[in-house]
Amino acid sequence: MINCNPETVSTDYDTSDRLYFEPLTYEHVMEILRVEQDNGTLHGVIVQFGGQTPLKLANALEQAGIPILGTTPDAIDLAEDRERFQDLVTQLGLKQPHNGIAHSDAEALEIAVGIGFPLVIRPSYVLGGRAMEIVRDQANLERYISEAVVVSGDSPVLLDSYLSGAVEIDVDALSDGAAVHVAGIMQHIEEAGVHSGDSACSLPPYSLTQDIIDELKRQTKALARALNVVGLMNIQFAVKDGDIYLIEVNPRASRTVPFVAKAVRSPIAAIAARVMAGEPLSNFDLVDPGSIKGFAVKEAVLPFARFPGVDTLLGPEMRSTGEVMGFDSKFHRAFYKAQLGAGTKLPTVGKAFLSIKDDDKGSTLLEAASCLLEMGFTLTATRGTAAFLAEAGIESAVINKVYEGRPNIVDQIKDGDIALILNTTAGTQAVDDSRSMRAAALMDRIPYYTTLAASHAAAFAIKAHAEGDIGVKALQE
């Protein structure tokens, strides 16, 4: 095993016969492989378990005569190369968000006009969503192009229509080149636009219809066969208004594999390694993810408290440093356990503050607010949110936003009056205006949710917790 990550290297010597603590560059890897070849037969290398970095080495290693086990470098490139992949998606008759590929600054501006705002812009071959952004207007797009990336023929950027309010889905699958096994379908709790590594998710999905789940399986199998995947594959979909859109395909293990393996109680990484070495899937006892009793909820652990001045708003660039899992027979209790594991202690009583953007003012917000009132919370809200709640007969006290004068919400947070914050924002100005509120909540360790779906889940998790004690079992049980 070759690994230069000090966070994970501590466990690797138990797993591998030899562990090289070296950088993952072509020169270092080739030198190690030369040493291994001198010591015996080198059957091949596995590049699927290290994220994006080893995938980028695959072509060069193959050209140097090193066998790549599992998915071929050409198939990896087919999934990673935006233009080749678009052709494949069209052949399979799958939907993608309206998009375009720009090879120059001028082309990017022209494509953006055709797609319309808001849009997601990202470079090709990126790790952890780096330099990926949701751009809401022309000025922001021009700033992104001049500051964030160099757009050229060698490094094009992809512009995607942003599916506002869509439900994002992660699917992990195993394939031996012919047979395909869907190992897990995870529904993100945060809507599309939040990086999958930062989003809480539920396995099995907690609100998708069986028809949608069946269609996700069909599309996953079609993609695995078309890409000739051998080993693991991760796909991200978005579901909006009953339509399924393909966001991206990664022909490798994703960060969700350990979570799926524990949730469905199946050693999918070990099975994948053996499949890459030539065993067929039919040799293994595979677990149907639909057969698990209960819900596993993954929650991201975010390191904001260690970085003074950082904004806690989630977006397409990944910021989490770990994750935890909660399991229960009911979704909201599993969500509560996941919050607890991530270090968020949800309150059982107190004052909840709501400041919700116009796009999110609907039945989901009213359900969350009613649930909190029913649990004995008192509500305080900004003027617009309070007016919306009042129309539905839900009472809340009005509090000033930061720029509206004092006393304002930050004063209330600092005085210890607020127990829970539900805040969604739209537009650069609103994000800037509410930044000091997020900073104050972080300092005082107040639970803070910046998406409507997570706010709704948190409110009902508080209710689920009140219905009885949270039981704990060992993972082996």
QUIDA-V135979 format. One record per run of one state. SS is the DSSP state (a for helix, b for strand, c for the rest). FROM is the first residue (numbers start at 1). LEN is the number of residues. If there is no record, write none. Layout:
BEGIN
SS;FROM;LEN, SS;FROM;LEN
END
This chain:
BEGIN
c;1;1, b;2;1, c;3;6, a;9;7, c;16;4, b;20;1, c;21;5, a;26;14, c;40;5, b;45;1, c;46;6, a;52;12, c;64;4, b;68;1, c;69;4, a;73;8, c;81;1, a;82;11, c;93;3, b;96;1, c;97;2, b;99;4, c;103;2, a;105;11, c;116;3, b;119;5, c;124;9, b;133;3, c;136;2, a;138;10, c;148;9, b;157;5, c;162;5, b;167;10, c;177;3, b;180;9, c;189;12, b;201;3, c;204;6, a;210;17, c;227;3, b;230;11, c;241;2, b;243;8, c;251;6, a;257;8, c;265;3, a;268;9, c;277;4, a;281;3, c;284;5, a;289;3, c;292;3, b;295;8, c;303;1, a;304;3, c;307;13, b;320;9, c;329;2, a;331;11, c;342;9, b;351;5, c;356;2, a;358;3, c;361;2, a;363;12, c;375;3, b;378;4, c;382;1, a;383;9, c;392;5, b;397;2, c;399;1, b;400;1, c;401;1, a;402;3, c;405;3, b;408;1, a;409;6, c;415;5, b;420;4, c;424;4, a;428;6, c;434;1, a;435;9, c;444;3, b;447;3, c;450;2, a;452;15, c;467;11
END
